[in-house]
Amino acid sequence: MRRPHLPTRLPLDPYVLALLGTVGLAALLPARGPAATVVGGASTAAVALLFFLYGARLSTREALDGLRHWRLHLTVLACTFLLFPLLGLAARGLVPEVLTQPLYSGLLFLCLVPSTIQSSIAFTSIARGNVPAAICAGSFSSLAGILLTPLLAAALLGSDAGGFSPDSLLKIALQLLLPFLLGQVLRPWVGGFLARHRPVLGHVDRGSILLVVYAAFSAGMAAGIWHRISLPRLGALLVVEAVLLAVMLLATWHGAKRLGFGRADRITIQFAGSKKSLAAGLPMASVLFGAQASLAVLPLMLFHQMQLMVCAVLARRRAQDPVDGELAADRVAQVSPPPQRATGQAR
C-alpha cells in the first residue's frame, strides 16, 4: 500500500509572521501618551471598518441558499459555540497550577470566537470535501459570532470581558454590530465595488488587524502585564492548546460519522468545526478586553498557527484516502441525476 504523501514543509502563515513582527514593534516602541490616544482612536475606527466590510461582503442570498444543508450547519455551529466553550470551561481546573488566570481567560475567549472561512474552504478542497457547504458554514459561523461571541464572553468571562454592564454592551453594539448591519444595508450599492477591489481590500483588512494588535500590545506594555508570563507557563499553554485541537479534530470527525454524514460532509464539519478565526477574534478582543487584550489574544494567535500546520498535514492525508464504498457513494449522490419514474411493465 502506498504511503500517504506528507508535505516536506509545514506551512508558516506569513501573516502570523507579520503579527509577531507587530508584537515585537509594540514591545520595543509602544505607543505612549498622546501617541497612545491617537493609536487607540485609529484602532477603534479600524475595528468598525472591519465589521462594516464583513457585513458588506456577506451575501444574504447565498447564506439563505445554504440553509438547505441545515443539519451540517447546525453541527458546525454546535461544535463552534457549544462544544468548544464546554471544553474551555473544563480547562478551568488547570488554574492556577498549569495556567495563570489571564492565560486561561485568553484560552476561554479562543473557544468562543467563530470559525474561519478561507482556511476551512482551502483545506476542505484539498481533502476533497464538500466545498460549497464549507463556504456556507464559515459564513454562518462568522454571522453568528457577531452576536454570540460577545454575549458568551460577557456571560462566561464576567469582569475579564467587561461583564453585562450597559457601557460594555453599548460599546459592542456601536463598534461591532452597527457597522456590520450598515454594511449589510449598503451591500446592494457597494458590493460590486468591494468584489472588483477584493485584493486591495484584503490588504486593508490585514492592515487594520495589525493596527488593532499594535494598539492592544502597546497598552499591555504600558500596563506591564507581560511580566506575568513565564516560559514554563507559555509551554504549558501550547500543550493545552494541542490537546484542545486534537480533541476537536477527533470529535468532529467521529461525531459526524455517528450523526450519519458522508465522507465529504465529515471533512467539511471537521475543518469548519475545529478551527477558530484570528481575523474575527482579534478585533473582538480589543473591544471586550481593553488593556488586557494583548494577553487575551495570545492563545488565539498560537492556536491559529497550530491549526494551520496540523490541518495542512491532515488535509493532504485525507486527499490520499482510497476511493472506498463510502467515498464512491458520496460521489454518486453528488453527480447522479434523480431516478426516473418507471413506466410500462417495469413498475
N, C-alpha and C positions, 0 to 999 in steps of 0.2 A: 504494500500500500504506500502510495506516495505521501511523503511527509508534507504537511501544510507549509507554505512559504511564509516566513516571518520577515518583517522589514528589517533591514540591516541597521537602520537608524530610527530611533524613537523620535516622534515629532516634538520639537520645542517651538511652541507658538511664538512667532516674532512679536506679536502684540503683548504677550506676557513679558518678554524682554523689555519692551517699551515701558510697561507698567513698573517693572523692577527698576528701570532707569529713573522713572519719575519718583519712585520712593527714595532712591538714592539722592536725587536732587533735593527733595524735601528735607532729607536728613542733613545734607551739607549746607543748603541755603534755604531754610524755611522762611516763609513769609511772616513778617512780624510788624507790629504797629500799624501804621496806615496801609502798608502793603497787604497785610492780612485782611484788612477790611475790604480792599479792592478785590483781592482774590476770592474772598468769601462771597461777595456780591456777584462776581463773574461765575462762580461755581453754582450759585442758586439759579442764575439765568441759564447756565448750561444744562442743568437738570430739567428745567422747564422746556428747553428746546428739544432735548432728547425725547421726552414723553409726547411732545407735540408731533415729532417725526414718527414715533411709534404709532400714534393714532392715525396720522395721515397716510401711512403706508398699509395699514391693515385693511384688506378688502373684506367688507362686511358680507358681500355676496359669496365669496369663496368660503368664508367661515361658515355661513349657513348651509352651503352645499356640502361641506364636510360633516354636517350633523347626521348624514345617512349612516355613517360608521360610528354611531354614538357609543356602542359598547367599548370599542377600543379607546375612544377619547376619554370616557369616564374612568377607564382603567388607568390611563396615564395621569389624569388629574388626581386620582386616589393615591397613586404612588408619589406624586409630587407634593401634594398638600395634606396627605393623611399619614402614609407610611413613613415618609422622611421625617416629619415632625415628631412622630411617635418614637422613632429611633433617637432623634435629638433629645427628647425628654428622658429617654432611658439612659443617655450618657451623663445625666446629672449626677449619677452615682460616682463618676470619676473625679468630682470636685471634692476636696482640694488636692487629693493625693496625686492624681495624674495631670489634671488640667486646672489652671487658675480660673477664677470666676470670669474675668474678662475674656479669656480664650474660649471658655465654654459658651459664653453669650454669643461670641462670633460663630462658633460651631452650630449653635441652635439657629442663629439667623441664616446660616448657609442652608439649613434644612427647610427654610420657609420660602426661599426665593423660587421663581418659576423655572421651568426647563429652558434649555437652549433651543434655537431654531436652526441656525446654519449648520452647526456641527452634527446635530441629530439627523438632519437631512443627508449630509455628506456620508456619515457612517452607515446609515440605512441603505443608501445607494450602493456603497462599496460591498455591503454584505448581501445584496440582492433582496432587500426587504420591500415593504410597501411604502414607496416614496411619497405618493400623494397623501397618504394617511399621516406620514411624518410631518409634512408641511402643515396640515390642519392641526395636528396635535400640538406642535410648537406654537402655532398662533393662538390656539385656545388657552394654552398654559400661560402665555405672556399676557393675554387679555385678563384671565382670572387673577393673575398675580398683581395686577394694578390695584385690585381691591383686597384680595386675600392676604398677600404678604404683609402690608402694613397692619391689618387687623389682627393677624396671627402674632405678629411681632409685639404689638401692644398688649395682647392677651397673655402671651407666654413669657415674654421678656420683662414685662412690667416696667419699672422705673428705668431699666437699662435702655429701653427704647422709647422713653417718653410717656409710657402709660396711656390711659384713655383721657387725658386732660383735654379740655376744649382747644387749647393752644396747639397741642400736637396734632389733633385731628384736623384743625383748620390748616396747619402747615402742609399736611399730607394732601388735603383737598386742593390747595392752591398750587402746590409745586408738582404734584403727580397727576391727580385725577382731572383737574380743569384743563391743563394743556393737552392731555390725551383726548378728552371729549371735544376740545376745539379742533384738534387735528382730524377727528372723525367727521365733524360738521363741514370742515373746509376741504375734505378729500375730493369731492367732485371737481373742485376748481384747481387744486394744487397737486392732485395725484399724478397727472400726466407729467408735470414738470419734475416731480420727485423721481418718477420712473426714468425719465430721459437723463437725469443727472445723478443716477444712483452711485457711480464710482466716486464722484466728488463728495456727495453727501455721506458716503461711507467714511471718508476722512474726517468730516465734520463730527460724525458720531464718535469716532475713536478719539479725536482731539478733545471733544467735550468730556469724555470719561477720564482722559489723562488729567485734565484740569481739575475735575472733581477729586481724583486721587491725590493730586498735589495739595489741594486745599485741605483735604482730610488729614493727610500725613503731616502737613505743616502745623495744623492745630494740635496734632498729637505730640509733635516735638516740643511745641511751646508749653504744653501741659506736662511734659516729662513722663508720659505713660510708657515709653519704650524701655524704661528702666525696670519695668515689672516682668519682662520676659527673659528667661534664661535659655541657653541652648538645649539642655535636657527637656525643658517644657516644650520647646519647639519640636524636638524629635518625637516626643510623646504625642503631640498634635498630629504629626504626619502618620504615625502608626494608627491612631484612632480614625483618621480620615480614610486610610487604606482599608481598614476593616469595614467602615461605613459603605464605601464604594463597592467592595466585594459582596456585602450583604444585599445591596440594592440590585447589583447585576444578577445575582443568583435568584433573588425573589422575583424580579421582573420576568426573567426567562422561564423559570419553572412554574411560577404563579400563572403566567399567561397560558401555559400549556394546560394547567389544571382547569382554567376557565374555558377551554375549548378553542383557543385561537390557533390558526395555522402558522406555519413557519414564517411566512412573510410578515404577518401581523405581530408575531412574537418578537421578531427583530426590531420592528418599529417601537413596540412597547418597551423593549429592553433599552434601546438607545435614547428614546424620548423620556422614559420614566426614571432613568438612573442618573441624569445629568442636571447641572444647575447653571443658570445663566449669569456670567460675570457682568455682561453689559447691562442687565436689568438690576442686578444686586448692588453694584457699586453706587449708582445714584440714589437708590432707595436707602442705603445705609447712611449716606451723607445727610439725608433728611431726618431719618429716625434716630440716629445716634449722636449727631453733632460732633463735639470734640473727641468723642470716643470712637468715631467711625474708623479710624486707622486700625485699631485693634479688631474691630468688628469685621472688617473686610479681609483681614489676613487669612483666616481659614478658607474663605471663599476663593481667594486668589490661588492658594496652594491646591485646593480641591480641583479648581478649573484645569490647571496644568496636569494634575494626576489623571483626571478623567479623559483628557485628550490622549495621553500616552497609552493608557490601558485600552481605551475603546478603539484606538487605531489598530492595535495588535488584534483585538477581538474581532473587529470588522473584517480584517483580512483573513482571519481563520474561518469566520462564517462564510466568506466567499469561496473557500475551498471545500465546503461541505459537499458530499456526493449527492447526486440527484436521486434521492430515495423516494419511496412511495409518497411520503408527506409532501415533499417539495414538488413532485410531479402533479399531485392533486391540486396543490395551490396554483400551479401554472395553468392547468386545465381550467380551473374555476375562473381564472383571470382572462383567458383568451378564447374560451369556447363560447359559441352563441347559445342562447337558451334553447332547450329541446323543443322540437316541433311537435305539435299535436298529431297523434296517429290518425290515419284516415283509412277508409276501405275496410278490409278484413283484418288488418293488423291493429286491433284495438285491445 
